[in-house]
Amino acid sequence: MERHPIYGYRQVSFVSWRFEEPSDFLRGKFESLVQNTSTNLEWRFEAAHNWMIAPARLIDQAGQGGEFFNEAVASITEHDQEFCASAEEDFMQIFIALEEESEKS
């Protein structure tokens, strides 16, 4: 959700999910997709217990183990609406690239 459902301000964009059986093939596809999609901000793909595509700034502010993830999301959302707008625009480009890649398969 790009905008807060009650207040309407932009929220920092990211996506995370979990696979029952993650594969190295998919890991490589997501890493390549994030690296090769033209974006305004730096984005990263992280593969741990959960897999995530997120702005590098969010991952960095969340801490090495992600222990401050919720705090980082709230801080960026509350204090940097321009960053959230750029992330939203980039996120759409990443999803378009993902859709195009899935159509090739």
N, CA, C and O of each residue as an XYZ file, in Angstrom:
420
protein
N       0.856     -1.170      0.000
C       0.000      0.000      0.000
C       0.898      1.228      0.000
O       1.691      1.425      0.921
N       0.774      2.047     -1.028
C       1.645      3.208     -1.141
C       1.238      4.366     -0.243
O       2.081      5.168      0.159
N      -0.050      4.455      0.074
C      -0.521      5.572      0.906
C      -1.178      5.047      2.175
O      -1.807      3.989      2.193
N      -1.006      5.826      3.225
C      -1.617      5.460      4.494
C      -3.134      5.465      4.315
O      -3.682      6.424      3.771
N      -3.822      4.412      4.762
C      -5.268      4.308      4.501
C      -6.118      5.376      5.186
O      -7.218      5.670      4.719
N      -5.639      5.956      6.271
C      -6.424      6.970      6.977
C      -5.936      8.375      6.660
O      -6.742      9.250      6.344
N      -4.627      8.605      6.739
C      -4.073      9.953      6.614
C      -3.680     10.330      5.196
O      -3.525     11.513      4.895
N      -3.517      9.355      4.329
C      -3.258      9.624      2.926
C      -1.832      9.953      2.537
O      -1.561     10.153      1.353
N      -0.895     10.018      3.500
C       0.482     10.310      3.117
C       1.144      9.078      2.514
O       0.728      7.947      2.765
N       2.182      9.315      1.715
C       2.914      8.217      1.071
C       3.662      7.408      2.119
O       4.121      7.937      3.131
N       3.771      6.113      1.850
C       4.556      5.224      2.691
C       5.711      4.680      1.862
O       5.607      4.570      0.641
N       6.811      4.342      2.525
C       7.965      3.820      1.802
C       7.597      2.460      1.191
O       7.010      1.609      1.859
N       7.945      2.273     -0.068
C       7.594      1.059     -0.805
C       8.632     -0.035     -0.589
O       9.835      0.228     -0.582
N       8.156     -1.259     -0.415
C       8.987     -2.455     -0.368
C       8.052     -3.658     -0.493
O       6.837     -3.529     -0.343
N       8.628     -4.819     -0.767
C       7.839     -6.045     -0.793
C       8.662     -7.130     -0.124
O       9.880     -7.194     -0.291
N       7.990     -7.979      0.630
C       8.668     -9.108      1.243
C       7.753    -10.318      1.213
O       6.530    -10.192      1.263
N       8.365    -11.495      1.130
C       7.603    -12.736      1.046
C       8.473    -13.870      1.537
O       9.667    -13.698      1.784
N       7.850    -15.052      1.677
C       8.557    -16.244      2.124
C       8.202    -17.406      1.209
O       7.038    -17.613      0.867
N       9.218    -18.154      0.820
C       9.015    -19.364      0.030
C       9.087    -20.577      0.951
O       9.887    -20.606      1.885
N       8.251    -21.576      0.686
C       8.392    -22.841      1.398
C       9.672    -23.534      0.964
O      10.383    -24.119      1.781
N       9.959    -23.461     -0.339
C      11.163    -24.081     -0.883
C      11.864    -23.094     -1.816
O      11.689    -23.168     -3.032
N      12.656    -22.172     -1.262
C      13.344    -21.185     -2.116
C      14.370    -21.871     -3.016
O      14.953    -22.892     -2.652
N      14.575    -21.296     -4.185
C      15.534    -21.887     -5.111
C      16.618    -20.878     -5.466
O      16.378    -19.671     -5.495
N      17.807    -21.392     -5.734
C      18.909    -20.528     -6.155
C      18.595    -19.868     -7.495
O      19.021    -18.742     -7.753
N      17.848    -20.575     -8.347
C      17.463    -20.016     -9.642
C      16.656    -18.736     -9.448
O      16.949    -17.716    -10.071
N      15.633    -18.785     -8.580
C      14.804    -17.597     -8.332
C      15.597    -16.504     -7.634
O      15.414    -15.322     -7.925
N      16.465    -16.885     -6.728
C      17.309    -15.897     -6.058
C      18.107    -15.110     -7.097
O      18.170    -13.883     -7.037
N      18.708    -15.813     -8.037
C      19.478    -15.163     -9.095
C      18.623    -14.259     -9.960
O      19.050    -13.168    -10.340
N      17.416    -14.709    -10.273
C      16.495    -13.890    -11.085
C      16.150    -12.582    -10.374
O      16.186    -11.515    -10.986
N      15.815    -12.661     -9.082
C      15.454    -11.456     -8.339
C      16.653    -10.527     -8.172
O      16.510     -9.311     -8.299
N      17.828    -11.077     -7.889
C      19.027    -10.248     -7.759
C      19.298     -9.505     -9.058
O      19.573     -8.306     -9.049
N      19.221    -10.221    -10.175
C      19.464     -9.619    -11.485
C      18.424     -8.547    -11.799
O      18.764     -7.469    -12.286
N      17.180     -8.840    -11.525
C      16.092     -7.896    -11.779
C      16.324     -6.584    -11.049
O      16.195     -5.512    -11.641
N      16.663     -6.659     -9.771
C      16.865     -5.446     -8.976
C      18.097     -4.676     -9.461
O      18.072     -3.447     -9.521
N      19.154     -5.377     -9.801
C      20.378     -4.714    -10.254
C      20.214     -4.075    -11.626
O      20.824     -3.041    -11.899
N      19.405     -4.671    -12.491
C      19.319     -4.226    -13.878
C      18.138     -3.324    -14.204
O      18.013     -2.866    -15.340
N      17.279     -3.062    -13.242
C      16.145     -2.163    -13.471
C      16.589     -0.728    -13.187
O      17.185     -0.447    -12.147
N      16.297      0.159    -14.107
C      16.660      1.564    -13.953
C      15.747      2.211    -12.902
O      14.527      2.241    -13.059
N      16.362      2.728    -11.827
C      15.609      3.343    -10.739
C      16.277      4.643    -10.309
O      17.439      4.895    -10.627
N      15.524      5.461     -9.579
C      16.052      6.711     -9.028
C      16.882      6.457     -7.772
O      17.872      7.146     -7.526
N      16.478      5.481     -6.992
C      17.127      5.143     -5.731
C      17.881      3.829     -5.885
O      17.652      3.076     -6.832
N      18.784      3.561     -4.943
C      19.442      2.256     -4.907
C      18.497      1.262     -4.237
O      17.945      1.539     -3.172
N      18.316      0.110     -4.866
C      17.448     -0.945     -4.350
C      18.274     -2.202     -4.119
O      19.311     -2.407     -4.750
N      17.796     -3.041     -3.203
C      18.469     -4.310     -2.926
C      17.463     -5.442     -2.833
O      16.305     -5.259     -2.456
N      17.949     -6.613     -3.191
C      17.214     -7.844     -2.943
C      17.931     -8.548     -1.803
O      19.140     -8.772     -1.877
N      17.213     -8.895     -0.764
C      17.770     -9.609      0.381
C      17.065    -10.961      0.486
O      15.839    -11.042      0.414
N      17.857    -12.017      0.657
C      17.301    -13.361      0.805
C      17.751    -13.934      2.139
O      18.906    -14.328      2.304
N      16.833    -13.973      3.078
C      17.080    -14.595      4.375
C      15.840    -15.442      4.674
O      15.310    -16.098      3.777
N      15.379    -15.432      5.918
C      14.144    -16.164      6.245
C      12.998    -15.642      5.384
O      12.208    -16.416      4.844
N      12.922    -14.330      5.266
C      12.016    -13.680      4.318
C      12.855    -13.120      3.179
O      14.001    -12.723      3.389
N      12.303    -13.088      1.999
C      12.953    -12.445      0.856
C      12.340    -11.065      0.716
O      11.148    -10.879      0.959
N      13.168    -10.085      0.319
C      12.675     -8.717      0.259
C      13.344     -7.939     -0.867
O      14.532     -8.106     -1.145
N      12.548     -7.085     -1.506
C      13.046     -6.073     -2.425
C      12.680     -4.744     -1.781
O      11.510     -4.453     -1.533
N      13.716     -3.939     -1.513
C      13.485     -2.687     -0.782
C      14.574     -1.675     -1.117
O      15.655     -2.045     -1.577
N      14.284     -0.396     -0.885
C      15.331      0.603     -1.052
C      16.495      0.302     -0.095
O      16.284     -0.096      1.051
N      17.714      0.498     -0.584
C      18.901      0.228      0.234
C      18.860      1.028      1.537
O      19.266      0.531      2.587
N      18.375      2.253      1.466
C      18.300      3.091      2.672
C      17.460      2.424      3.753
O      17.841      2.440      4.924
N      16.335      1.845      3.386
C      15.474      1.171      4.349
C      16.199     -0.023      4.966
O      16.157     -0.218      6.181
N      16.859     -0.815      4.135
C      17.583     -1.986      4.636
C      18.706     -1.545      5.578
O      18.900     -2.142      6.637
N      19.441     -0.504      5.195
C      20.537     -0.007      6.035
C      20.023      0.510      7.373
O      20.599      0.206      8.417
N      18.947      1.285      7.351
C      18.411      1.849      8.597
C      17.769      0.783      9.477
O      17.646      0.977     10.687
N      17.360     -0.329      8.894
C      16.724     -1.404      9.656
C      17.718     -2.163     10.534
O      17.316     -2.879     11.452
N      19.003     -2.012     10.258
C      20.013     -2.724     11.039
C      20.379     -4.041     10.391
O      19.655     -4.558      9.540
N      21.508     -4.573     10.807
C      22.054     -5.773     10.164
C      21.093     -6.953     10.204
O      20.989     -7.683      9.218
N      20.404     -7.158     11.285
C      19.446     -8.257     11.384
C      18.007     -7.824     11.171
O      17.082     -8.612     11.364
N      17.813     -6.559     10.769
C      16.464     -6.047     10.540
C      15.721     -5.707     11.816
O      14.504     -5.526     11.799
N      16.453     -5.617     12.938
C      15.802     -5.406     14.229
C      15.095     -4.056     14.354
O      14.235     -3.885     15.218
N      15.453     -3.098     13.495
C      14.814     -1.777     13.556
C      13.977     -1.497     12.312
O      13.770     -0.341     11.942
N      13.499     -2.554     11.672
C      12.787     -2.402     10.404
C      11.543     -1.520     10.550
O      11.368     -0.569      9.788
N      10.695     -1.822     11.505
C       9.455     -1.037     11.671
C       9.754      0.420     11.993
O       9.067      1.320     11.508
N      10.772      0.653     12.805
C      11.160      2.011     13.144
C      11.684      2.760     11.915
O      11.397      3.942     11.725
N      12.462      2.047     11.078
C      12.997      2.655      9.857
C      11.877      3.015      8.892
O      11.886      4.098      8.307
N      10.913      2.117      8.721
C       9.768      2.402      7.849
C       9.032      3.641      8.346
O       8.723      4.538      7.562
N       8.751      3.692      9.641
C       8.018      4.828     10.212
C       8.801      6.127     10.068
O       8.230      7.160      9.719
N      10.094      6.084     10.332
C      10.910      7.301     10.258
C      10.977      7.848      8.836
O      10.787      9.045      8.620
N      11.244      6.983      7.876
C      11.309      7.431      6.481
C       9.955      7.965      6.032
O       9.872      9.016      5.397
N       8.898      7.234      6.368
C       7.550      7.645      5.969
C       7.188      8.998      6.558
O       6.641      9.853      5.862
N       7.482      9.195      7.814
C       7.091     10.427      8.493
C       7.953     11.631      8.123
O       7.477     12.766      8.153
N       9.226     11.390      7.772
C      10.154     12.505      7.609
C      10.660     12.732      6.191
O      11.360     13.715      5.949
N      10.327     11.853      5.244
C      10.883     12.026      3.902
C       9.887     11.577      2.829
O      10.037     10.518      2.221
N       8.881     12.404      2.619
C       7.858     12.093      1.625
C       8.419     12.101      0.207
O       7.911     11.377     -0.650
N       9.449     12.895     -0.066
C      10.074     12.880     -1.401
C      10.717     11.527     -1.672
O      10.609     10.995     -2.777
N      11.382     10.972     -0.672
C      11.976      9.646     -0.810
C      10.878      8.608     -1.078
O      11.035      7.740     -1.937
N       9.777      8.704     -0.344
C       8.663      7.763     -0.523
C       8.085      7.868     -1.930
O       7.721      6.851     -2.522
N       7.996      9.071     -2.472
C       7.493      9.261     -3.837
C       8.447      8.626     -4.841
O       8.000      7.968     -5.781
N       9.742      8.809     -4.662
C      10.729      8.204     -5.553
C      10.683      6.681     -5.451
O      10.756      5.978     -6.459
N      10.561      6.185     -4.227
C      10.484      4.731     -4.032
C       9.241      4.150     -4.699
O       9.296      3.067     -5.282
N       8.129      4.863     -4.613
C       6.894      4.399     -5.251
C       7.065      4.321     -6.770
O       6.646      3.349     -7.399
N       7.676      5.339     -7.344
C       7.925      5.359     -8.786
C       8.856      4.202     -9.191
O       8.601      3.493    -10.163
N       9.929      4.035     -8.428
C      10.868      2.942     -8.702
C      10.194      1.581     -8.583
O      10.407      0.689     -9.404
N       9.383      1.442     -7.552
C       8.712      0.171     -7.290
C       7.864     -0.251     -8.486
O       7.810     -1.429     -8.838
N       7.211      0.715     -9.099
C       6.414      0.407    -10.284
C       7.317     -0.087    -11.417
O       6.941     -1.009    -12.141
N       8.490      0.505    -11.582
C       9.433      0.064    -12.614
C       9.914     -1.358    -12.333
O      10.062     -2.163    -13.253
N      10.156     -1.659    -11.069
C      10.594     -3.007    -10.697
C       9.492     -4.021    -10.996
O       9.774     -5.105    -11.506
N       8.252     -3.685    -10.686
C       7.148     -4.605    -10.975
C       6.932     -4.790    -12.470
O       6.615     -5.892    -12.918
N       7.100     -3.735    -13.237
C       6.991     -3.854    -14.699
C       8.082     -4.783    -15.211
O       7.814     -5.643    -16.050
N       9.305     -4.625    -14.722
C      10.409     -5.494    -15.134
C      10.137     -6.942    -14.733
O      10.437     -7.865    -15.491
N       9.577     -7.140    -13.558
C       9.229     -8.487    -13.095
C       8.166     -9.111    -13.988
O       8.261    -10.284    -14.349
N       7.162     -8.330    -14.339
C       6.101     -8.820    -15.213
C       6.659     -9.177    -16.589
O       6.321    -10.222    -17.145
N       7.509     -8.315    -17.138
C       8.115     -8.591    -18.438
C       8.958     -9.847    -18.392
O       8.940    -10.637    -19.337
N       9.694    -10.049    -17.317
C      10.533    -11.238    -17.165
C       9.671    -12.497    -17.064
O      10.019    -13.538    -17.621
N       8.548    -12.400    -16.352
C       7.694    -13.584    -16.199
C       7.008    -13.944    -17.522
O       6.695    -15.112    -17.755
N       6.774    -12.958    -18.382
C       6.160    -13.233    -19.675
C       7.127    -13.955    -20.608
O       6.694    -14.666    -21.515
N       8.429    -13.781    -20.394
C       9.435    -14.471    -21.199
C       9.501    -15.952    -20.860
O       9.837    -16.779    -21.708
N       9.182    -16.277    -19.624
C       9.319    -17.673    -19.155
C       8.180    -18.555    -19.611
O       8.156    -19.745    -19.298
